[in-house]
C-alpha cells in the first residue's frame, strides 16, 4: 500500500481544533477525514501525539503509551484508527527512538543512582577533569552533555538537555523500544516515521568528532559527525527492527535521515539496506533546499534514483515541519508551487505532502512576542522559519 499511496503529514496541534482551546486535536482530524479522502490521501503521518512536557513540542516523549491531554485520549486514537480505515486511509505515527524526555520513567530511574538497573538505558560518562567527555555539540546549540550533580556523571543529549539519548548498544533498550511499538501495532497502526533514526548508535569510545566544514553558524555544523551518527551498528539494529515488524503484515517504516551536508541521498538510501531488510522508505531532503533551476532538480532526482537499491523504493518530499514551506521559499509564486506539485506527484515513488501544501499555504510570519521557543531567543534565526511552517491550517479565508 505504501507504494500506491500519497502520504499526508499532519502537525496535530495546527491542523484542526475541535474544542476551541487553540490547539489542534485528534477529534479535529477525525472531522476532516472526508476531506482527506476526497483529496486522495492514502495515509496520514501524525507528528508526535504522546504524553510530553513539550520542550520540543512532542519530540520529547515522557510516555510512549499514553496520549498528551492536549490532543485527546487513547480512546480518541482508537476511533481515529477505525474511522480512517473506514475511509481507506492508513495511519502512520511519528516515533522518537533516539531519545526520550528527561521526565520519562526510564530516565528518572536511570538518573536516580549509578547502581540503578536502568542506568545503562542512557549514555553516562565521567567528566574529564573540568572538561566534558568529548567535543560533541547538540543540534540546537550548546554542548551535548549535561552534568547531573546527584550522581556526578554527564548524560548525552543530541538535542536539548531535556532529551536524553538512549543507549542502543544495550539489548534491553532495543527490546523495550520495540515493545512500545508493539503497543501501537496491536491497536492497528499501519506504520511509523522514525525520527532521526541514523543517530541511534554512538561510538563506543565516544571519540571526538573532527572539525571539518566551516563557515556555518552553529558549532554542531562545524563538526564532521563521524562518531555520533551513521555508524554501521545502526543498520544492524534496523534489520532487527524490520524482522520484528514482519510479525505484523502490511506495516511500514520510513526514516528521517540527518546528513552533514545538503544533497547526500546515498546516506539516506543506505538505510534501505538491500531494499528488503531495513527501512521500507527513507527521506532524501534535497527537495527542501534545491534552487529553482530545472537542471538542479533533474540532477537531484537522477542521483536519488541511482542511490536507491535495485529492489528498493524511493519517496519524495518538498515540505515538512522542520523547514520553511516551499512556496514561501519561492516568493509566494503559485505557478512555481503547481509545477513543483506536478514534479512531486509524477515521480516513481511515494509522495509525502505537508498539511496545507495542497492549497499553496504559505508560512505565517512569526513575531517574537508569540514565539513559543523553549530554547530561548538566542536560537531565534534557526527556529523562526520552522515555527512559521507550523501555523494553523487555512480552512477558510
C-alpha positions in Angstrom: 0.0 0.0 0.0 2.8 2.4 0.7 3.9 2.2 -2.9 0.5 3.2 -4.1 -0.4 6.0 -1.7 0.2 9.7 -1.2 1.1 10.3 2.4 -0.1 13.4 4.1 1.8 14.8 7.1 -0.3 16.4 9.8 1.2 18.5 12.6 -1.7 17.8 15.0 -1.6 21.0 17.1 -2.0 23.1 14.0 -4.5 21.1 11.9 -8.0 21.3 13.3 -9.1 22.5 16.8 -12.4 20.8 17.7 -12.9 22.1 21.2 -11.8 25.8 20.8 -8.8 25.6 23.2 -6.5 26.9 20.5 -4.7 23.6 20.0 -5.5 21.0 17.2 -6.6 17.6 18.4 -7.4 14.0 17.3 -11.1 14.8 17.2 -10.4 17.6 14.7 -8.5 15.2 12.5 -11.4 12.7 12.6 -13.8 15.5 11.4 -11.6 16.2 8.4 -11.3 12.6 7.2 -13.9 13.2 4.5 -11.8 16.0 3.1 -8.6 13.9 3.2 -10.4 11.0 1.4 -11.7 13.4 -1.3 -8.2 14.8 -1.7 -6.9 11.3 -2.5 -4.8 10.7 0.6 -3.9 7.1 1.2 -2.1 7.5 4.5 -1.7 10.1 7.3 1.5 10.6 9.2 0.9 12.3 12.5 3.7 14.2 14.2 4.1 13.1 17.9 0.9 12.9 20.0 2.3 11.1 23.0 2.5 12.5 26.6 5.3 15.1 26.7 6.5 18.1 28.6 6.5 19.8 25.2 10.1 21.2 25.5 10.4 20.2 21.8 6.7 20.1 21.0 6.2 16.4 21.5 9.6 15.1 20.2 10.5 14.8 23.9 8.3 11.8 24.9 7.7 11.0 28.6 5.3 8.1 27.9 5.1 6.3 24.6 1.8 4.5 25.5 -0.4 7.5 26.5 -1.7 10.5 24.7 -0.9 14.0 25.7 -4.1 15.5 27.1 -3.9 18.5 24.7 -4.6 16.1 21.8 -7.3 13.9 23.5 -7.3 10.3 24.8 -6.3 6.9 23.7 -10.0 6.2 23.0 -9.8 9.1 20.5 -6.9 7.4 18.7 -8.8 4.1 18.7 -11.7 5.9 17.0 -9.3 7.7 14.6 -7.9 4.3 13.5 -11.4 2.9 13.0 -12.7 5.9 11.1 -9.6 6.3 9.0 -9.6 2.7 7.9 -13.2 3.0 7.0 -12.1 5.9 4.7 -9.4 3.6 3.3 -6.7 5.8 4.9 -3.8 4.3 6.8 -2.3 5.8 10.0 1.5 6.4 10.5 2.7 7.5 13.9 5.9 9.6 14.4 8.1 7.6 16.7 11.1 9.1 18.5 13.6 6.3 19.4 16.9 8.1 19.6 16.0 9.8 22.9 13.3 10.3 25.5 12.2 13.2 27.7 14.2 13.6 30.9 10.8 13.1 32.5 10.4 9.6 31.1 10.2 6.9 33.8 13.2 5.2 32.3 15.4 8.3 32.7 14.1 9.1 36.2 15.2 5.6 37.2 18.5 5.9 35.3 19.3 9.2 37.0 18.4 8.0 40.5 21.8 6.3 41.1 24.7 4.8 39.3 23.6 1.3 40.5 20.1 1.5 39.2 19.2 -1.3 36.8 18.2 1.3 34.1 21.4 3.3 34.4 22.7 1.8 31.2 19.5 2.7 29.3 21.2 6.1 28.7 24.7 7.2 27.9 26.5 8.3 31.1 30.2 9.3 31.4 32.5 11.0 33.8 33.8 14.4 33.3 37.5 14.7 32.2 38.6 17.0 35.0 36.7 20.2 34.1 36.1 19.1 30.5 33.1 17.3 29.1 33.6 13.6 27.9 34.1 14.7 24.3 33.7 17.6 21.9 30.2 16.8 20.7 27.5 19.6 20.4 23.7 19.4 20.5 21.9 20.1 17.2 20.2 23.2 18.5 23.4 24.6 20.1 25.4 24.1 23.3 27.4 21.1 24.4 25.8 17.6 24.0 26.5 16.8 27.7 24.8 17.9 30.9 26.3 17.2 34.3 24.0 15.5 36.8 25.2 16.7 40.1 23.4 14.0 42.1 25.4 11.1 40.5 28.4 13.1 39.4 28.3 12.0 35.7 27.2 13.6 32.5 24.4 12.3 30.2 24.4 12.6 26.4 21.7 14.6 24.6 22.0 15.1 20.8 19.3 17.8 21.0 18.3 19.9 24.0 19.2 18.8 27.6 15.7 17.6 28.3 16.0 15.0 25.5 18.4 12.3 26.9 19.9 9.9 24.3 19.1 6.2 24.7 21.9 3.6 24.7 21.2 1.4 21.7 24.2 -0.7 22.5 22.0 -2.2 25.3 19.9 -5.0 24.0 17.3 -4.3 26.8 16.8 -0.8 25.4 16.1 -2.2 21.9 13.6 -4.8 23.3 11.9 -2.1 25.4 11.5 0.2 22.5 10.0 -2.4 20.2 7.6 -3.2 23.0 6.4 0.4 22.8 5.9 0.0 19.0 4.0 -3.3 19.6 1.6 -1.4 21.8 0.5 0.7 18.8 0.8 -2.2 16.3 -1.7 -4.2 18.3 -4.0 -1.2 18.1 -3.8 -1.3 14.3 -1.3 1.5 13.5 0.0 0.9 9.9 3.5 2.2 10.2 6.0 4.6 11.8 8.0 7.6 10.8 11.3 7.1 12.7 12.7 10.4 13.9 16.5 11.0 13.3 16.9 7.2 13.1 20.5 7.4 11.8 21.6 8.9 15.2 20.7 5.9 17.3 24.2 4.3 17.6 27.1 6.2 19.1 30.8 5.4 19.0 31.5 3.1 22.0 34.7 5.0 22.7 32.9 8.4 22.3 35.8 9.7 20.2 35.9 13.4 19.3 34.3 14.4 16.0 36.9 16.1 13.7 36.3 19.7 12.7 35.5 19.9 9.0 33.0 22.0 7.2 33.5 25.6 8.4 31.5 28.7 7.5 28.3 27.5 9.3 26.5 29.4 12.1 26.4 26.8 14.8 29.2 24.6 16.4 27.2 21.5 15.6 27.6 22.2 11.9 31.3 22.8 12.2 31.9 19.1 13.0 32.1 16.1 10.8 29.8 13.7 12.5 31.8 10.5 12.2 31.1 9.2 15.7 27.6 10.3 16.6 25.6 9.2 13.5 25.6 6.7 10.6 27.5 4.0 12.5 27.4 0.6 11.0 25.6 -0.7 14.1 22.6 1.4 13.2 22.0 -0.8 10.1 22.2 -4.0 12.2 19.7 -2.6 14.7 17.3 -1.6 12.0 17.5 -5.1 10.4 16.5 -6.4 13.8 13.6 -3.9 14.0 12.5 -4.9 10.4 12.5 -8.6 11.4 10.3 -7.8 14.4 8.0 -5.7 12.3 7.4 -8.6 9.9 5.3 -10.3 12.5 2.7 -7.7 11.6 1.7 -7.9 7.9 1.4 -4.7 5.8 3.2 -2.4 8.2 5.8 0.2 7.1 8.8 2.1 8.4 10.0 5.4 7.0 13.1 7.1 8.4 14.3 10.6 8.8 18.0 10.7 7.9 20.0 13.6 9.1 23.0 14.4 6.9 26.1 16.6 7.4 25.6 18.5 4.1 22.6 19.0 1.9 22.3 16.7 -1.1 23.7 13.4 0.2 21.0 10.9 -0.9 23.4 8.0 -0.8 23.3 8.2 3.0 19.5 8.1 3.1 19.5 5.2 0.6 21.9 3.2 2.7 19.2 2.8 5.3 17.0 0.9 2.9 19.6 -1.9 3.0 19.1 -4.3 0.1 15.6 -2.7 -0.3 14.0 -5.5 1.7 15.8 -5.8 5.0 15.9 -2.3 6.7 13.6 0.6 6.3 10.8 0.5 3.6 11.3 4.2 2.9 13.9 6.9 3.7 13.7 10.6 3.2 16.2 12.4 0.9 15.6 16.1 1.8 17.2 17.5 -1.4 13.7 18.9 -2.4 13.6 21.1 0.7 16.5 23.2 -0.4 17.0 23.0 -4.1 17.2 26.3 -6.1 14.6 27.0 -8.7 16.6 25.6 -11.6 15.3 22.7 -13.7 18.8 21.2 -14.2 19.4 21.1 -10.4 16.1 19.3 -9.9 16.9 16.9 -12.7 20.3 16.1 -11.3 19.0 15.6 -7.8 16.2 13.3 -8.9 18.6 11.2 -11.0 21.1 11.0 -8.2 18.4 9.8 -5.8 17.2 7.2 -8.2 20.7 5.9 -8.7 21.2 5.7 -4.9 18.2 3.5 -4.3 18.9 -0.2 -4.2 17.6 -2.2 -7.1 14.7 -3.7 -5.1 14.2 -0.5 -3.1 11.6 2.2 -3.5 12.1 6.0 -3.4 9.9 8.6 -1.7 9.8 12.3 -2.4 9.3 15.3 -0.1 9.3 19.1 -0.6 8.0 20.3 2.8 7.8 19.3 6.4 7.5 20.7 9.9 11.3 21.5 10.2 11.6 23.6 7.0 10.2 26.8 5.6 7.3 26.0 3.2 8.5 25.7 -0.3 6.1 28.3 -1.7 7.5 30.8 0.8 11.0 29.9 -0.4 9.9 30.6 -3.9 8.5 34.1 -3.1 4.8 33.0 -2.9 4.7 32.1 -6.6 1.6 29.9 -7.0 2.8 28.9 -10.6 6.0 27.5 -9.2 4.1 25.7 -6.5 1.9 24.0 -9.1 5.0 22.9 -11.2 6.6 21.5 -8.0 3.4 19.6 -7.2 3.4 18.1 -10.7 7.0 17.1 -10.2 6.3 15.6 -6.7 3.3 13.6 -7.9 4.7 12.2 -11.1 7.9 10.7 -9.9 8.4 6.9 -9.4 7.9 6.6 -5.7 5.8 7.6 -2.8 5.0 11.4 -2.4 4.8 13.0 1.0 2.8 16.2 1.4 2.7 18.5 4.4 -0.7 19.8 5.5 -1.7 22.9 3.5 0.7 22.1 0.7 -2.3 21.2 -1.5 -3.7 24.7 -1.3 -0.4 26.6 -1.6 -0.4 27.5 2.0 2.5 29.9 2.9 4.4 30.3 6.1 2.8 32.8 8.5 5.1 35.5 9.8 6.1 34.8 13.4 6.5 37.7 15.8 9.0 37.5 18.7 6.1 38.2 21.2 4.3 35.0 20.1 7.4 32.8 19.8 7.0 29.6 21.9 10.6 28.6 21.8 11.8 26.6 24.8 15.4 27.0 23.7 15.4 30.8 24.1 15.6 33.7 21.7 19.3 33.3 21.0 18.3 30.5 18.6 15.6 32.7 17.0 17.1 32.8 13.5 17.1 29.0 13.3 13.6 28.5 14.7 11.7 31.3 13.0 11.3 29.6 9.7 10.4 26.3 11.3 7.7 27.7 13.6 6.3 29.7 10.7 5.6 26.5 8.8 3.7 25.0 11.8 0.9 27.6 11.9 -2.8 26.8 11.7 -4.3 25.1 8.6 -6.1 27.7 6.4 -9.6 26.1 6.3 -11.1 29.4 5.2 -10.1 32.9 4.1 
